[in-house]
Amino acid sequence: MRKENSAFLLFFAVYIQKMSVEKKYNYGICLSGGGALGYAHVGVLQALRERGIEPEVVSGSSMGAIIGTLYSAGYSPAEMLEICKSDKMYEVHRLIIPSFSRKGFASHKTLRKLLQDTVPHNSFEKLKHKMHICVTNIGNGTYKIVDSGNLHDYVVASASIPGIFEVNYIDNGIYVDGGVLNNFPAEAIREKCRMLIGVDAAPLIKKNEIKHTTEAIIATIHTLIHANSVAGHKLCDHLIVSPAREKFHEFHFDKFETIYQIGYDTAKEYIEKNPEILSEVEAPSNSPEGGELADCG
């Protein structure tokens, strides 16, 4: 009996230790891809912040990788909007620069410059919050989620829409947009946090009619991305879905302020309807009364 009790106590101790290691973060957040629709992530982060929720571990694909990296580097939502405005990250011609390369029609020079200016250390390890970035390897048909290595290279790769941006060669792999195979990489952080919040900035919009070929192609792409996001959705304790796609598309970068506001309003409404999301923290007494669009200067 004593041996059985000792074995049980040992098993229980190991189990508790494992759980404490795996669930070492309070809140985690997964940010989807979605191009310009991803500006909704900034609004969601603002709404969460006002209620005292500061995710400590992050995962993301494509635009979610960009916003997640800036957040993980310590930038506030207001500062992200200021960066967008001051660096003119809302102008498509600045974001998609012709490369005249066989590897892709456009380069990511603007994004690389932004990363060099905002996260000059180029290191996962030096980020304020733990970041996980999803990239797709078109050389072997798989995706991977990274949390170490050359930070800038992986952010750029995760946001490289195939057929538009150049492919990226990293450590003998050929990488493009993480959303190709996993637009919602929640599994990377599910076991690391007590509460996982997911933000889908580019949900599937159901259609009853297709009027032309281009619309059919776009709808097919959206369907494939939705399909590879479902598993990640199911892992979340809370899923905030931005409806911005009902009015805008992935290249509406000039609408960043409106898309931000949609994300903010959606998250604020979600929190009001699901107050249990606040169970892990106490709302700060000095939370802003209003949550209107932050001043971009």
Order of alpha helices (4+ residues) and beta strands (2+ residues): alpha-beta-alpha-beta-alpha-alpha-alpha-beta-beta-alpha-beta-beta-alpha-beta-beta-beta-alpha-alpha-beta-alpha
